[in-house]
Amino acid sequence: MKTDHILHGDAATELAKLPAAAAQAIIADPPYFNVLENEAWDTQWKTAADYLAWCDAWVRESMRVLRDDGLAFIFGQLGKREHTFLHLMSRLTQQHQFHDLIIWDRAVGYDERRDSFTPQYEMVLVMRKGEKAKFNKDAVRIPYDAKTIEIYLKDNRYKDKEARKAHLEAGKFATNILRVPSLKGNSREKCGHPSQKPLQLIEKLVLCSTGEGDLVLDPFLGSGTTAVAAKKLKRRWLGIEKDPNYIQIAEKRLENPSEPELAL
Ligand SMILES: C[S@@+](CC[C@H](N)C(=O)[O-])C[C@H]1O[C@@H](n2cnc3c(N)ncnc32)[C@H](O)[C@@H]1O
């Protein structure tokens, strides 16, 4: 199977042409359904029921293409008052094996609601195919700063200082709340897609779920964030995208990837 390229077409149709058990990880950031009201790709279904039935089809194909020890990450958000993702999660977790629910903490709020808290997160539903999923917790540790290490080393409860130092220098385990700032309009990374995800966030998903040479598949590639992350981390990748303009953006970006924004 040819990898490291973008397939132009509908996700479910293109996924159906791929061999079973080929991808180690699937990172899917599908249309949300009527959250981005000005984007034709997000308003293409008449009813939520139509949208959910469409999701059933592409997720079923994705799970077929996933390896038995692979993980599938599916992005979703509640929008202003829309909440179709809650129905989608309920439905998908009845059809497939639930693995985790990640909160992507965007670090800043994104809506001016007056009658409730300002929304600040999106969700990533994680599903596995089999009982044992490949997951590298060490690859996504968060480093302690030098000052914190210095303070922690003064804790006299730990007698073996060298072992304690090595432990601290490895960094702490990341929680399932991933805090990565969303991209601002003027961000260096932004390249013309209204729903572009931060490279740093996608890199964490790639790092925890795959090793070098593994295949990462993104059925809704958009501006190519997953492909850029996979290429940088020496994974093979495959993307599907319906809009030729976004394919052009992604291909240009792959030729000349910018550095990711700094984390908060
Ligand atoms: C939420 S965006 C993905 C953004 C991407 N994660 C990024 O960082 O740029 C969803 C993408 O799905 C594409 N899309 C919509 N319907 C599709 C379909 N049926 N098959 C494949 N792609 C589709 C849209 O054109 C849009 O680029």
The ligand as a Gaussian input file, in Angstrom:
#p B3LYP/6-31G(d) Opt

LIG

0 1
 C      -12.399000      19.676000      11.358000
 S      -11.668000      19.762000       9.790000
 C      -10.078000      18.952000       9.982000
 C       -8.973000      19.933000      10.316000
 C       -7.606000      19.274000      10.494000
 N       -7.542000      18.473000      11.676000
 C       -6.477000      20.302000      10.551000
 O       -5.717000      20.355000      11.540000
 O       -6.353000      21.079000       9.592000
 C      -12.606000      18.593000       8.895000
 C      -12.181000      18.405000       7.442000
 O      -12.978000      17.362000       6.889000
 C      -13.153000      17.617000       5.492000
 N      -14.310000      16.818000       5.055000
 C      -15.632000      17.116000       5.178000
 N      -16.395000      16.107000       4.727000
 C      -15.533000      15.133000       4.327000
 C      -15.709000      13.832000       3.781000
 N      -16.923000      13.326000       3.563000
 N      -14.616000      13.105000       3.505000
 C      -13.349000      13.614000       3.698000
 N      -13.127000      14.841000       4.200000
 C      -14.205000      15.596000       4.507000
 C      -13.347000      19.130000       5.437000
 O      -13.049000      19.638000       4.157000
 C      -12.381000      19.615000       6.533000
 O      -11.132000      19.964000       5.973000

